Amino acid sequence: MTVWDPVQIVVGVDGSEQSIRAARVAAGLANTQGSRLHIVTVVRPPEGWWGVVGSPPPAEALSASMERAQRSVLDKTMAAIDAEGIDVVATEEIGDPASALSAYCEQVGAGLLIVGRRGAGVVERLVLGSVADRLAHHAPCALMVVP
């Protein structure tokens, strides 16, 4: 008997090796439990990154760049896992990763959220804290952190 609802499993990915490992664990669980696997990548919109060079880029250029980056992360993740026989949903979100992953889990009624232990750069972890740490305090479902 499981203590979490195995119907919906969400894994947060950012292209890092830790997130790829988390996706492999999530795919294995989804396969053995007969669960739907939601692979979610969240990009934080750049705030002020254009400050040194002048005005912000046009919205279309920023949107296209973010979409390419997210698609690249999802493609890399899908290529790294064995998804045969698994119902997989790949989703791109924009915003704060911990908040967006929590909201997505609530939206789909996830029973389990899986993330890598770390993926963000050192500066982001120092300023914002790790996504895994914030999820440990705020995830709306069971959380598995993969080293």
C-alpha positions in Angstrom: 0.0 0.0 0.0 1.4 3.4 -0.9 0.9 6.5 1.2 0.6 8.8 -1.9 -1.7 8.8 -4.8 0.3 7.2 -7.7 -2.0 8.4 -10.5 -0.2 11.7 -11.2 3.6 12.1 -10.8 5.3 15.4 -11.5 9.0 15.8 -12.1 10.6 19.3 -12.3 13.5 19.5 -14.7 16.0 22.2 -15.6 18.5 20.4 -17.8 20.9 19.7 -15.0 22.3 16.2 -14.4 20.4 16.1 -11.1 17.1 16.9 -12.8 17.8 14.2 -15.4 18.4 11.7 -12.6 15.1 12.8 -11.0 13.3 12.3 -14.3 14.7 8.8 -14.6 13.5 7.9 -11.1 10.1 9.5 -11.9 9.8 7.5 -15.1 10.7 4.3 -13.3 8.0 5.0 -10.7 5.4 6.0 -13.3 6.1 2.7 -15.1 5.8 0.5 -12.1 2.8 2.3 -10.7 0.9 2.8 -13.9 1.0 6.6 -13.4 0.8 9.5 -15.7 4.2 11.3 -15.7 4.2 15.1 -16.0 7.6 16.5 -16.9 7.6 20.2 -16.1 10.3 22.8 -16.8 10.0 26.3 -15.4 11.9 29.2 -16.6 12.3 32.3 -14.5 11.8 35.4 -16.7 15.0 37.5 -16.7 14.5 40.7 -14.7 16.8 43.5 -15.7 19.3 41.4 -17.5 19.3 44.0 -20.3 20.3 46.8 -17.9 23.9 47.1 -19.2 23.1 47.2 -22.9 20.0 49.4 -22.8 16.4 48.8 -23.4 14.7 45.4 -22.9 14.3 43.1 -25.9 11.0 43.0 -27.8 8.5 40.8 -26.1 8.4 38.5 -29.1 12.2 37.9 -29.0 12.2 37.3 -25.3 9.3 34.8 -25.6 10.9 33.0 -28.5 14.2 32.7 -26.6 12.5 31.3 -23.5 10.4 28.9 -25.5 13.6 27.5 -27.3 15.3 27.1 -23.9 12.4 25.2 -22.4 11.9 23.0 -25.5 15.6 22.2 -25.3 15.3 21.1 -21.7 12.3 18.9 -22.4 13.9 17.3 -25.4 17.1 16.5 -23.5 15.0 15.0 -20.7 12.8 12.9 -23.0 15.9 11.6 -24.7 17.4 10.6 -21.4 14.5 8.6 -20.0 12.8 5.3 -20.9 9.2 6.5 -21.5 8.0 3.4 -23.3 4.5 2.5 -22.0 4.2 5.6 -19.9 1.6 8.3 -20.4 3.9 11.4 -20.5 2.8 15.1 -20.5 5.6 17.6 -21.1 4.8 21.1 -19.9 6.6 24.5 -20.0 5.9 27.0 -17.3 7.1 30.5 -16.6 7.8 32.0 -13.2 9.4 31.1 -9.9 10.2 27.4 -10.2 9.1 26.4 -6.7 5.8 28.3 -6.9 5.1 27.1 -10.4 5.8 23.5 -9.6 3.6 23.7 -6.5 0.8 25.3 -8.5 1.1 22.7 -11.3 0.9 19.8 -8.7 -2.3 21.3 -7.3 -3.7 21.8 -10.8 -3.2 18.1 -11.8 -3.9 16.6 -8.4 -0.4 15.2 -8.2 0.4 12.6 -5.5 4.1 12.9 -5.8 6.6 15.6 -6.9 10.1 14.7 -7.7 13.0 17.1 -8.1 16.8 17.0 -8.2 18.6 18.1 -5.1 20.1 21.1 -6.9 20.3 22.6 -10.3 20.5 26.3 -9.9 23.8 28.2 -10.0 25.6 29.1 -6.8 24.5 32.8 -6.9 20.8 31.9 -7.3 21.0 29.4 -4.5 22.6 32.0 -2.2 20.0 34.7 -3.0 16.9 32.6 -3.4 17.5 29.3 -1.7 17.3 26.0 -3.5 14.1 25.0 -5.3 14.2 21.7 -3.5 14.5 23.4 -0.1 11.5 25.7 -0.8 9.4 22.8 -2.1 10.2 20.9 1.1 8.3 23.6 3.0 5.6 24.3 0.5 4.8 21.4 -1.8 1.2 20.4 -1.8 1.9 16.7 -2.1 4.6 14.2 -1.2 8.0 15.3 -2.3 11.0 13.1 -3.3 14.4 14.8 -3.7 16.9 12.9 -5.8 20.6 13.4 -5.2 
